[in-house]
Amino acid sequence: MRAEKIDIVLTSPPFQPILISPWEPEQAFSKPLGAEFQSIPIGF
């Protein structure tokens, strides 16, 4: 689900962590948004 998660992160407003990680709601809320972005390997 890496690619799908990256797409959601890039297209969703940073104010809505639920949309960023709908399958990881606890993780999305438990750490800063900056850390969420840094933990995702984006290779374009």
VMD Tcl script that builds the backbone (N, CA, C; Angstrom):
set m [mol new atoms 132]
animate dup $m
set s [atomselect $m all]
$s set {name element resname resid chain x y z} {
  {N N MET 1 A 0.822 -1.210 0.000}
  {CA C MET 1 A 0.000 0.000 0.000}
  {C C MET 1 A 0.859 1.265 0.000}
  {N N ARG 2 A 2.143 1.102 -0.170}
  {CA C ARG 2 A 3.036 2.260 -0.117}
  {C C ARG 2 A 2.639 3.317 -1.153}
  {N N ALA 3 A 2.519 2.893 -2.408}
  {CA C ALA 3 A 2.209 3.849 -3.475}
  {C C ALA 3 A 0.874 4.538 -3.221}
  {N N GLU 4 A -0.104 3.746 -2.789}
  {CA C GLU 4 A -1.429 4.318 -2.533}
  {C C GLU 4 A -1.370 5.312 -1.382}
  {N N LYS 5 A -0.593 4.977 -0.350}
  {CA C LYS 5 A -0.469 5.882 0.794}
  {C C LYS 5 A 0.209 7.184 0.368}
  {N N ILE 6 A 1.219 7.101 -0.472}
  {CA C ILE 6 A 1.917 8.300 -0.938}
  {C C ILE 6 A 0.959 9.206 -1.711}
  {N N ASP 7 A 0.150 8.607 -2.576}
  {CA C ASP 7 A -0.815 9.394 -3.357}
  {C C ASP 7 A -1.772 10.146 -2.440}
  {N N ILE 8 A -2.262 9.446 -1.420}
  {CA C ILE 8 A -3.209 10.072 -0.492}
  {C C ILE 8 A -2.538 11.210 0.273}
  {N N VAL 9 A -1.296 10.999 0.688}
  {CA C VAL 9 A -0.584 12.043 1.434}
  {C C VAL 9 A -0.386 13.294 0.567}
  {N N LEU 10 A -0.043 13.085 -0.682}
  {CA C LEU 10 A 0.252 14.216 -1.556}
  {C C LEU 10 A -1.007 14.976 -1.971}
  {N N THR 11 A -2.151 14.288 -1.998}
  {CA C THR 11 A -3.358 14.927 -2.511}
  {C C THR 11 A -4.310 15.391 -1.411}
  {N N SER 12 A -4.023 15.022 -0.174}
  {CA C SER 12 A -4.914 15.392 0.919}
  {C C SER 12 A -4.381 16.607 1.676}
  {N N PRO 13 A -5.265 17.450 2.185}
  {CA C PRO 13 A -4.861 18.588 3.009}
  {C C PRO 13 A -4.151 18.101 4.273}
  {N N PRO 14 A -3.072 18.761 4.696}
  {CA C PRO 14 A -2.324 18.349 5.889}
  {C C PRO 14 A -3.140 18.479 7.166}
  {N N PHE 15 A -4.299 19.108 7.074}
  {CA C PHE 15 A -5.121 19.318 8.259}
  {C C PHE 15 A -5.990 18.096 8.557}
  {N N GLN 16 A -5.967 17.111 7.668}
  {CA C GLN 16 A -6.855 15.957 7.818}
  {C C GLN 16 A -6.066 14.646 7.814}
  {N N PRO 17 A -5.457 14.295 8.964}
  {CA C PRO 17 A -4.636 13.083 9.063}
  {C C PRO 17 A -5.427 11.807 8.805}
  {N N ILE 18 A -6.744 11.848 9.001}
  {CA C ILE 18 A -7.567 10.661 8.750}
  {C C ILE 18 A -7.546 10.308 7.265}
  {N N LEU 19 A -7.566 11.339 6.423}
  {CA C LEU 19 A -7.524 11.095 4.985}
  {C C LEU 19 A -6.129 10.656 4.545}
  {N N ILE 20 A -5.121 11.106 5.283}
  {CA C ILE 20 A -3.741 10.759 4.940}
  {C C ILE 20 A -3.481 9.274 5.205}
  {N N SER 21 A -3.976 8.781 6.344}
  {CA C SER 21 A -3.771 7.376 6.684}
  {C C SER 21 A -5.053 6.755 7.227}
  {N N PRO 22 A -6.011 6.479 6.360}
  {CA C PRO 22 A -7.288 5.930 6.804}
  {C C PRO 22 A -7.135 4.539 7.417}
  {N N TRP 23 A -6.086 3.806 7.003}
  {CA C TRP 23 A -5.887 2.467 7.545}
  {C C TRP 23 A -4.939 2.491 8.748}
  {N N GLU 24 A -4.408 3.674 9.083}
  {CA C GLU 24 A -3.557 3.802 10.268}
  {C C GLU 24 A -3.946 5.052 11.052}
  {N N PRO 25 A -5.189 5.120 11.522}
  {CA C PRO 25 A -5.659 6.333 12.205}
  {C C PRO 25 A -4.876 6.630 13.478}
  {N N GLU 26 A -4.548 5.579 14.238}
  {CA C GLU 26 A -3.810 5.790 15.491}
  {C C GLU 26 A -2.423 6.341 15.213}
  {N N GLN 27 A -1.759 5.798 14.216}
  {CA C GLN 27 A -0.413 6.255 13.884}
  {C C GLN 27 A -0.443 7.700 13.378}
  {N N ALA 28 A -1.467 8.015 12.601}
  {CA C ALA 28 A -1.573 9.364 12.040}
  {C C ALA 28 A -1.748 10.408 13.146}
  {N N PHE 29 A -2.476 10.013 14.198}
  {CA C PHE 29 A -2.723 10.956 15.280}
  {C C PHE 29 A -1.610 10.945 16.337}
  {N N SER 30 A -0.841 9.848 16.402}
  {CA C SER 30 A 0.106 9.697 17.500}
  {C C SER 30 A 1.449 10.374 17.233}
  {N N LYS 31 A 1.719 10.752 15.973}
  {CA C LYS 31 A 2.987 11.421 15.691}
  {C C LYS 31 A 2.781 12.652 14.827}
  {N N PRO 32 A 3.706 13.602 14.877}
  {CA C PRO 32 A 3.584 14.860 14.129}
  {C C PRO 32 A 3.479 14.607 12.625}
  {N N LEU 33 A 2.814 15.508 11.930}
  {CA C LEU 33 A 2.637 15.349 10.485}
  {C C LEU 33 A 3.986 15.358 9.766}
  {N N GLY 34 A 4.917 16.152 10.299}
  {CA C GLY 34 A 6.251 16.207 9.696}
  {C C GLY 34 A 6.925 14.843 9.711}
  {N N ALA 35 A 6.809 14.144 10.833}
  {CA C ALA 35 A 7.397 12.817 10.942}
  {C C ALA 35 A 6.713 11.845 9.984}
  {N N GLU 36 A 5.403 12.015 9.817}
  {CA C GLU 36 A 4.639 11.170 8.892}
  {C C GLU 36 A 5.175 11.325 7.466}
  {N N PHE 37 A 5.433 12.582 7.088}
  {CA C PHE 37 A 5.946 12.827 5.739}
  {C C PHE 37 A 7.371 12.299 5.580}
  {N N GLN 38 A 8.192 12.472 6.601}
  {CA C GLN 38 A 9.591 12.046 6.519}
  {C C GLN 38 A 9.725 10.522 6.486}
  {N N SER 39 A 8.745 9.807 7.055}
  {CA C SER 39 A 8.849 8.354 7.134}
  {C C SER 39 A 8.405 7.681 5.835}
  {N N ILE 40 A 7.905 8.464 4.892}
  {CA C ILE 40 A 7.432 7.894 3.634}
  {C C ILE 40 A 8.482 8.065 2.542}
  {N N PRO 41 A 9.016 6.947 2.035}
  {CA C PRO 41 A 10.015 7.013 0.964}
  {C C PRO 41 A 9.368 7.402 -0.357}
  {N N ILE 42 A 9.581 8.625 -0.801}
  {CA C ILE 42 A 9.005 9.073 -2.065}
  {C C ILE 42 A 10.089 9.136 -3.133}
  {N N GLY 43 A 9.975 8.274 -4.132}
  {CA C GLY 43 A 10.974 8.263 -5.201}
  {C C GLY 43 A 10.341 8.583 -6.538}
  {N N PHE 44 A 10.519 9.805 -7.003}
  {CA C PHE 44 A 9.953 10.177 -8.299}
  {C C PHE 44 A 11.051 10.443 -9.311}
}
mol reanalyze $m
mol bondsrecalc $m
mol representation Tube
mol addrep $m
